[in-house]
């Protein structure tokens, strides 16, 4: 592996792209520590230590590389862009105009990307307003700071920060290594690991309150999750496709055999995000003062039920797992239509050996898809719930960040990046065959 990395750096194009990506990471990390003007940083840290948990706010802080808890200019990170992209993917399945744009190739994708950018601006403004309202409502401003001026400054700073990160991600995609937005998320996750490991060492030490044996358990969980993510991310079911021979103007076309890869984990981390977002709603309602007062005089079983919906209670974990499994199928049903794939195969003269074209092909592909989704959904449920189990047994809070969702994102992005580096290296080897207008020693 190390020989491959060193070989990659000997290629000027790859070296240039890697250095560009590292420079973009440095800019991102620098901006993550620049706070929005007018915020009391000390009170802000105390507030977020209590507010940040394992729900949606924890995901936001995870995706932004701790920029959210610092309330920096990058506090929203690329989350509005991710939300806009997910919404656009869902709309393409229900709006015929967007579906036609998707089929128009590069020109259609450019128009869709333009709509995604517009949606990113709108969502960034809304989310910036919401976060700024929380800061003002909690009294986290500096003494004498005008709330009106803070709203204006905060909304402009947070929205501009998100748009800059979106632009930076696009530059990484074009001039760097990997998919830019995913690389920024991975950089934020990895940037928080040194601090988390330091906290773990303190908790495992004398007076830390956690038995040192749990350090071994945490290490085993980390390694097992990494191996599982790599296997699932690279796992695919290859469906063989054959094309019939056609004679066009005296020339024979087709007759070759290929395959269509069906990935095991098609939705990535999206089902986990959807499930966490939905479960945040009942947690928010139960946290309201009026609801808390009403529960104080309620029967015991209602209080136990409300308590189990918060944190890592049994009802929360049950609903969390079921929602992840549901959104695994739901997201796949939105973005993948086996009937369209079967129609395209028949249109281009392709068929699956032993399966009739048309409706039987669509049913066959749907059966394969459902089985893979069952495996992928079960894997996501285990990945998402494993940190909760470790925390409930050990009390080690950093298990949420060192296991599960963060590893799923980081390792998945790393695997895709390594594939892209390998593609550049293969391209380099092929280019070495073509020098000064000659191919294998023959003049062109």
Secondary structure, DSSP 8 states (H G I E B T S, - for coil): -HHHHHHHHTSHHHHHHHHHHHHHHHHHHHHTT-B-TTB-HHHHHHHHHHH--SSHHHHHHHHTTTTTTTTBTTTTTTHHHHHHHHHHHHHHTT-HHHHHHHTTTHHHHHHHHHHHHHHHHHHHHHHHHHHHHHHHHTT-B-TT--HHHHHHHHHHHHHHHHHHHHHHHHHHHHHSSS-HHHHHHHHHHHHHHHHHHHHHHHHHSTTSSS-THHHHHHHHHHHHHHHHHHHHHH-EEEEEEEE--EEETTEEE---EEEEEEES-SSTTHHHHHHHHHHHHHHHHHTSHHHHHHHHTS-HHHHHHHHHTSTT-HHHHHHHHHHHHHHHHHHHHHH--HHHHHHHHHHTTEE-TTS-TTHHHHHHHHHHHHHHHHHHHHHHHHHHHHHHHHHHHH--TTHHHHSSHHHHHHHHHHHHHHHHHHHHHHHHHHHTTEETTEETTEE-
